[in-house]
Amino acid sequence: MLNIALFGAPGAGKGTQSELIMKKHNLVYISTGNILREEIKSGTQLGFAAKSIIEAGGLVSDEIIVQIIEKKITSNPDAPGFLFDGFPRTFVQAYILEGLLLKMHTSLTCLLFLDVSPKESLKRLLNRAKTSGRSDDTEVVIKNRLKEYKEKTAPVAQFYKDQGLFFPVDGTGSVEEIYTSLEEIINKELRKVLFNVVLLGYPGAGRGTQARKLADKYNLVYLSTGEMLKEEIRKDSEVGKLVKAVYDKGDIVSDEIVIKLIEKHIQSNPEASGFIFKGFPRTLVQAYILDGLLRKIHSSISFTLDIQCPTLELIKRLDARGKTERRMSYDLETSTIVHRLEQHERICLPVVDYYRKQGKMTVVNGKGNPEDVWSRIKEPAEKAWRRAR
């Protein structure tokens, strides 16, 4: 998801550049000023509360701002991203935006700062006042707004500088020149956005095969907890011995073991374009843990795929796998296979519901050969990749 904050003093040209960026990237435009003026025009309670503050050139309270921003964000759950114009305006609001985006399992991609001198801002706003018809476009109010900006809004820059998300652009060139500079930054940051995929489905659904295809197509790091744990067993490590005892019973390995392995592999791939997770998360707790692990690298889950197969088909596939070198210890007996499938249904289904509620779930029919299944996956995967970028 592409989330941009356009930052700058009143009159810096945020509205003009916002329109160009919004159209290019199909973003939902959120201008606190525009929304508040709509609330005032509609005579809502929020509008009434904000009217006297705006007309005096002051900043509307955070309580009001939070309500209008959250309303706009939550009313666009399928948006590919948001463009914030005029928000955050204070250090406190920067934290508020962090929290609002976190609720959507996303974060700010970048803050673009249109750098214009106070003298130039005043000149532009006085020129706009001649034709705008806005009650807050008077010289007294404009000077007060610029004073408020300097005192309360400028510290926001440091907040995002500390995160490496602050990008200044000279705001005194032509509209086209400024837009070109902004787009160069956006495209550079987009290349840093990770495409993270979770592959769900019962054992035997073909997750490993499809995970590798997705990893190859989108240059992702493939992380399979099953393969990681199998490697520990092969090395006969202390972890491997614990894992083998659990596998022999057809049970699921503890979170403590799995989390350490997942985090180790994420940290060892700092230049990754994204990750594809197969076999993790298996529980609702692990889903929250994965959110936390990705949050540490300023990322989130982009796409979740649930490959579904009839139970009898799953048993046949696992029984057949048990006769090959790819077998897992729980593949060797039908009773253990059934126990594993029952465990999956009891423990893993809440994970499916978790991602479904986030609007990130795609269900695919897993019947047929691998190429048949891949043909059903390609289109939704491509859409998710484009949405993430």
Secondary structure by P-SEA (a helix, b strand, c coil): cbbbbbbbccccaaaaaaaaaaaacbbbbbbaaaaaaaaaaaccaaaaaaaaaaaacccccaaaaaaaaaaaaaacccccbbbbccccccaaaaaaaaaaaaaacccccbbbbbcccaaaaaaaaaaaaaccccccccaaaaaaaaaaaaccccaaaaaaaaaccbbbccccccaaaaaaaaaaaaaaaaaaccbbbbbbbccccaaaaaaaaaaaaabbbbbbaaaaaaaaaaaccaaaaaaaaaaaacccccaaaaaaaaaaaaaacccccbbbbccccccaaaaaaaaaaaaaacccccbbbbbbbcaaaaaaaaaaaaaccccccccccaaaaaaaaaaaaaccaaaaaaaaaaccbbbbbccccaaaaaaacaaaaaaaaaaac
